[in-house]
Amino acid sequence: MHQIDPAFAALPLRALADAALARARELGAEHADFRLERIRSQTLRLHDAALETSLDADDVGLAVRVVKDGTWGFASGIDLTPAAAARVAEQAIEVAVVASAINRERIELAPEAVHGERTWISAYETDPFDVPTGDKVALLTDWSRRLLSDDRVDHVDATLLQVKENKFYADTAGTRTTQQRVRVHPVVEAVGVRDGAFDSMRTLAPPAGHGYEWLTGTAWDWDAELAAMPDLLAEKLAAPSVEPGVYDVVVDPSNLWLTIHESIGHATELDRALGYEAAYAGTSFATPDLLGSLRYGSEVMNVTGDRTAEHGLATIGYDDDGVQTQSFDIVKDGMFVGYQLDRRIAHLTGRPRSNGCAFADSPSSMPLQRMANVSLRPADGGPSTDELIAGVDRGVYIVGDKSWSIDMQRYNFQFTGQRFYRIENGRIAGQLRDVAYQATTTDFWRSMEAVGGPRTYVLGGAFNCGKGQPGQVAAVSHGCPSALFRGVNILNTLKEGGK
C-alpha cells in the first residue's frame, strides 16, 4: 500500500483550507470549496536512440471557488500561507460580486453527502518518480536500438510521459479529501521508407493509470510487440491500397476506444448537450429530449461511465465537487439512458445527484464537467476476435488509432488506424493501406452485430482530452472489446485527397 507523497502531506493543507473557507463564509458565500494541488510531470523523448527531450515540471498552488448570491466566483494563487489563502477567497468573492450583474442563471448545486475526512490513492506498484531518469532513458534506448537493428526500420521515436497528481479538497459542508494518482504513457514509433514512400508503425500499449511497472512488468508484452513491429511495418509499406466500398468491419479495441471517445464520450456530456461548449467545441446530437427514446446503437451495445475503474485515467475517489465517484449507465441495450454530470448541471436539469464528473486540470483552473472512463461492455461468454473475423466473408480488420475527424455535433465522422487487414472468407488475407471508415454515430453503432468477450477487452485512452475556455486538458480511459460492424463505408484516403 502506498502513502500520500510526504512532500505533499507536509504542506499546511488544513490550515490553508480553514483560512480560505472561514473567510468565504464571513463574506456571505452560500458555498465554498478549496483545492490545493501538486502536479509533477516528466516527459522523455528519444529520436533514433538519442535523448532529445528531458522535461520535468512541478505545479503547486491553491484555488478557491465560491457561490455568492447565486453566482460563481473563482480565484487561485501560489503563496501557501493562511493569509494568502484568505486573500484568494476574498478575490473569489469579488469575482462573484462583479459577475452577478450579468449572471442570468442562478448557480445551485445538487445535494451530496458529507464525506468527512477521506484518503484515496490510485492502483499502482512503482512510482515512476522513484525510478532514476537514467534508468528510464536506458530502457527507451534499448527499445529503440532493437528496432533500429532491423534494416527495414529507418527511424525510431520513443516517448514516455509520466504524471503524479496530488489533490487536497475541502468544502464548507465538511468534506475533506486527500488523493493521489499516477499515470504513464509510453510510445514507440518506427518509420520505414520504401521506394520513395514512407509510413510508420506505433506500439499499441495504451496510456494507463499504472506506475513504472507498466513498462517492465507482465501486464503488457513489450518484447513481443517490439519484435513484431519491423515485419508489420514492412508489410504495411508493401500493402495494396484499399478499394473503397461497403465492407463488414471488425474493429480492435486499440482503435475502437477513440471512436467511443469522440462519438459517445463527448456526445453524452450534458453541459455540451445543453450548449455550454457551443462557442468552442460544438454541441451534441444527443439532446435531452432524446434521453430514454433514442436508439443509440444495436441491442448488444452497453456503455457505462465509470470513474472507479481500476487503472482508468479518469479514475479518482472523489471529484472536484466533493462527490464520491460512481459507475453509471449511458447506453443500455442500445438505448440512450444517461449523461455525464457535475453538481451544477445535475441540479439545473432536475437530477437528484451528480455522478462525479467535475475536474480541474490544475490549481489555476476552475472545475469543469469532464469525461468519465466511458466504456463499451464486453459480452459474457462472447466471441474471440478470431471468431468475429470468422463471421466475415468480405471485410476489413482495423487495429490501432491514428487520425480522426468528427463534426461539431459528434455525428458525422471518419477514422483511420495504424494497420488494416483484408478479411476474405473468414480469414485474414494481408494488410491494406490508405483506409478510413466513415459513418454517422447512430448508423455506426446500430450496425454493431456482435461484441467480443471479456478476453478481448482492453482499457485504452488518452492523456490529452481538451475542453473549455480557457482550455483544459484531462486524461481519460475507454475500455472496449473487439466488435463486428456490418455494412460500413470504407474510404480510400489517397483518392479522397485527390491523389
N, C-alpha and C positions, 0 to 999 in steps of 0.2 A: 504494500500500500504506500502510495506517495503522500507527501505532506505539501501544504501550500508553501511555495517558494519562501524561504526565510527572509530574503531581502524585501519581499513584498509584505509579508506578515509583520515585519518590523516597522513599517510605516505607521504613522498615527491615524489609522483608518477611522476608528470610532470617535476620536476627539474631533477630527475634521468634520465628520458627518454630524455630530452633535451640534457643533457650532453653526454649520450651514442650515440644518433643519430648524434649529431654535430661532435663528434669525428670520427664516422664511415664515415661520408661524407668527412671530412678532409683527411682521409686516402684512399679515392677513391672507396668506396663501391657503387656499382650500385643500391643496395637495402639494407636496414637495417630495422630490427624491434626489438622492445624492449618489454619484458614482466616483470611485477612484480607480484608475486603471493603470496597469503597466503592460505594455505590449512589446515583447522582444521579437525581433525577426533577424534572420540571416539568409542571404542569397549567395550561392556559389555557382559560377558559370565557367565551364571549360570549353574551349574550341580546339579540336584536334589534340586532345590530351594536355593542353597547356591552360593554366589558370588565367582567365581574363577578368573575372569579377569576384571580389570577396567583399560583401557589404553587410555590415551589422548596424542595426537600428534599435533604439530603446526609447519608447514613447511613454512618458509618465505625466499624468495630470488628473485634475478633478473636474466634475461638472455638476451643476445644479439645475434641475428642471422644476418649474412650478406651474400650478394653475391658480391664477388670481383673477377674480371676477369673471370666471368662465373663459379665460384666455391663457394660452401657453406663454411662458417666459423661459428663456434658457440662457445660460452663461457658463463659461469654463475658464480654467486658469491652471497655472503650473506651480504656483507658490504653495507649498504644503504646510501652511500654518493655520491655526484656528481663525485668526483674524482675517487672513486672506480668504478662507473658505466662507466666512460670514459675508465678506465683501462680494464674493461671487454670487451668493444668494441674493444680496441686495440688487446686484446687476440683473439677475434673472427677473426679479420683481419689477424693476424699472422697464425691462423689455415688455413684460406683460401689460404694464400700465399704458405704455405708448401704443402697443399693438391693439389694445381693447377698443380704440377709436375706430379701427377698420375691421374688427372681427365681426363676422356675420354668422358664426356658428359656435354656439356655446360648447366649450370643452367639458365633457363629463366622462368619467371612466367607469367601465363595467366593474362590478364588485369582484374582489379576490380575497381569499382567506389570508389572515396574518400568519406568516410562517415562522416568525421569531428568528432566532439565530440558526443559520444553515451553512454548511460547507459542502461543496461539490467539486470533485476532481475527475477529469476525463480518464478513459481507459487507455493506458499506455504502459510500456515496460521501461524504456530507456529514454530519459530526457535528452533530446538531440543537443541541447546546450551544455550537457555534461560531457559530450564527446569532443575531443580536440579537433579543431578545424583541420589540422594537418591530416588526421585520420580520414576525415570526410573527403578531402581533396584526393587523398591516395586511392580511396575506393572509386571515385568518379574517374580518376586517371586510369585505373586498371580496366574499368568497363570500356572506356574509350579506346584504349590500346588493343583490347580484344577485337573490337570491330575493325579498327584501322589495320590490323594484321591481315585482313582479307583484302585481296586486290580489287574486289568488286565494290568496296566501300572507299569513297574518296574523301569524305569529311565526316566528322562526328561532333555534335554539340551535346554536352551533358550539363544538366541544371539540377540544383537541389534548393528548394525553398523550405524554410522552417519557421514556425511561429509558436511562441508560448505566450498565452494571454491570461493575465490575472485581472480579476474584476471584483471590487467590493461595492455592494449596493445597499442603501438604506433608505427607508421612506418614513413619512410621518405616521403611517399606520402601525409601524412596528416590525416590518420585515427587514432582516439584515442578512445578506448572503455574501459569502466569500467563495470565489470559484477560480478554477484553474483548468485550462485545456491546452493541449498540444496538438499540432498538426504538421505533416510533412508532405512535400510533393517532389518526388524525384522523376526526372525525364531524361531519356537518352534518345537522340535522333540521328540516324545515319543518312547520309546523302550519297547517291550514286550518279555517275554520268556515263551515258552510253550513246555513241553516235550523235553527239551534239545535243542530246536531250538529258534532262536531269529529273530526279524525283527523290523522295525521302521516305523513310520508314521510322516510325516512332514507337517507343515502348508503350504497352497498353496498361501498365500498372497505374491505377488511379491515385490521385491525392487522397490522403486518409487521415483520420483522427487517431493516428498511431504515433509512437515515438520512433527513435532511430532503428528499432527492431524491424521496421517495415522494409529497410534496405538490407538487413543482414540475417533475418530470421527465415522461418519456413512458410510464412503466410503468403509470400509471393516468390515464385521460382525465377529469380533474376538470371541465373546461369542458363536455364533453358531458353528464356526469352532472348537473351543476347546472342546465344549460339545460333538461333533460328533466323535472326534478322538479315544476315547477308544473303541467304538463299531467298528469303521473301522479297528483299529489295531487288535482287537480280531478276526474279520472276516478274515483279511489277514493271520494271523497265522494259521487259520484253513482251509484256502482255498486249493483246489486241485492244483496240478502242471499242467500247460498248456500242451495240446497235440500239438506238433509242426505241422505246415502245413500252407496252404494258407487260409487267412481269409479276410473278409472285416473289415475295421478298422475305428472307429470314434475316432478322437484324440481331446482331450480337449485343450483349449488354454494354460493351465498350463503345458502341455507337449510340444505342437507344437512350442512354442516360441523358444525352444532350437534347434529343427530341422531347423527352419528358420535361426537361428544364424549361425549354422555350415555349412549348405548346400546352403544357399543363401547369408547371410551376408558376410562371409569370401570369398566365391567364386566370388563375384562381386566387391571386392576391386581391382581397376585397377592396383595399384602398384604390388599387389600379382600376378595378371594375367600376368603381364609383367615380372615376375621373381624376383622381389626385395625381396621376403620373402623365396626364394628357399633354402637358406642355413639354415634356422631356422624352419619355419612352413610350407614350401611347396609352391606349385604354385596353379593353378586353371584349371579345365577342361574348364571353361567358357572363352576361349581365345578371343582376339579381333576380329579374323576372323569370329567368330560365332555371333558377335553382329548384331542384326537385322534379323538373319536367324535361330537361334537355338530355337526350341520349348522346352522351359524350363519345361513347365507344361501344364495342360489342359486349356481349354478356360475360366474356372472360376477362373484362377489364375491371380491376380493383386497384385503386390508387389511394394511398394514405399520405398524410402529412405527419411527420414524426420528428420531434425534437429530442427524443430519448434514445434513438438507435445507437447501439454500441459502435464506436469508431466513426460515427457520422460527423461531417464537417460542421453542420449546423446544430449539433447536439450540445446541450447545456442543461444544467439543472433548473435554473430559474432565469427568466428573460429579463430584459431591461425595463419592464413594467412591474417587476416583482412577482410575476406569475409563474407558478410551478408548471414546467413544460409537460407536454402530453403527446399522445398519438391520436389521430382523428381521421375520419373518412373524408375523402374528397370526391372520389368516384366509386360507386358501389354497384356491382353487376352491370356496369356500363352507364349508369345514371349519375348525373352531376348532383351531388348531395352536400357538399361542404366547401367553405372558403378558409383561407388562412387569415387570422385576426390578431390585432392587438387590442388593448383595453378600450382605447378611444373609439375605434371603428366598431368594436363589439357593441358598445353602448349606443352608438349612433344608429345602428341598424337593428336594435332590439334583441341582440343575443344576450343570454344570461351571463356569459363568461368569455373572456379571451381564451384562445388556445395556445398562447405563449409565443407569439411571433414578433415581439419587439426586440430590436437590436440596434446598437450604435457601434460603428467600426473603430471609434477612438474616443478618448476622453474629451476631445474638442467637438464631437458630433452629437447632435440630438437624436435620440432613438427614432427609428422608422419601423413600420411594419415590414418585416423581412421574411424571406422564404424559409420554410422548414425543410427537412430532408423529405422531399416528395418522391415517393417510390411506387413502382408498379409491382404488385404482389405476384409471386410465382404460384403455380397450381400444385396443390398437394398431389403427389404421385404423378406429376406432369411429365411430359416427354423430355428427353435429352435434346441437345442441339442437333446431333446427328439424326435423331428421329424426326425432328421438324424438317430438316433438309430432305429426308427420305420421302416426305409427303409432297414434294415439289417436282413437277415434270420439267418446267422451264422457268428458271428464276435466277435470282442474284442473292448471294450471302454477303452481308456487309459487316465489316469489322473495323473498329477504331473510329474516333471522331476526327474531323478536320474543320472545314468551313461550313457556314450555315447562313441562311437569310430567312427572316420572318417579318411579316408586316406589323404595323403598329397595334393591330387588334389581336395579334397572336393567332392568326387564322390561316393565311396563305404562306406556305414555307417551302424551302428546299434545303437538303442537307447532303454533304459529301461524306467521305470517310477516309480511313488510312489505306484499306485494301478491300477489294471486291472480288468475289469468285462467281464464275458461271456455274449454275446448277442445271444439270441435264439428267432427266430420268432418275431423280432422287440422289444424284451423286455430284460431288464437287468435280468440275472439269476445267480447272485452271483459273488464273487471275484475269481480271479485266481492268481497263483503265478508263479514266475520264467519265466516271459515273456520278450522278446525283439523283436523289429521289425527291419527287415533288408531289405535294398534295395540299388539301385543306386539312385543318386539325381534325374536324369531325369525320371527314371521309377516311382519313388515315386510320384513326383509332377504331372506327366502325368496321374497317376491313380486317382487323386483327382476328384471325381464326383460332389461334392457339397460343398459349404462353407455356414456357418451359417449366420444369420442376425446380425445386429448391437447389439442386446441384448446379443449375445454370445461373443462379442468382449471383450478381456482383454489385457491390456498392461503389458506383462511380461518382464523379463530381468535379467541382472546380473551386479554385481559390478566389476567383475574380468576378463574382456576380455584381453588376453595377446597378445602382438605383439612387434616386433622389436628386435634389438640387439644394445646396451643393452636393456633388456626387459622393456616395459612399460605396465601399466595396465589402462584400461578405463572402465567406466560404460556405458551400452547401453541397451535400451529397444527394445522389439519386440512385437508389437500388433498382434493379430490374433483372428479370430472366431473359433468355433468348425468346424471341417471339416471331410468329409467322403471320404475314400480311398478304392478302390476296389482291391481285389486280392493281398494283402500284405503278404510277407513271415514272419511268426511268428516262432521264435526260442524258445526252452526251455533252459534257461541259465544253469540249472543244468546239463542237458545232454551235452550241448556244452562244459561244464567244465569237462566232463568225470566222473560225479558223478551219 
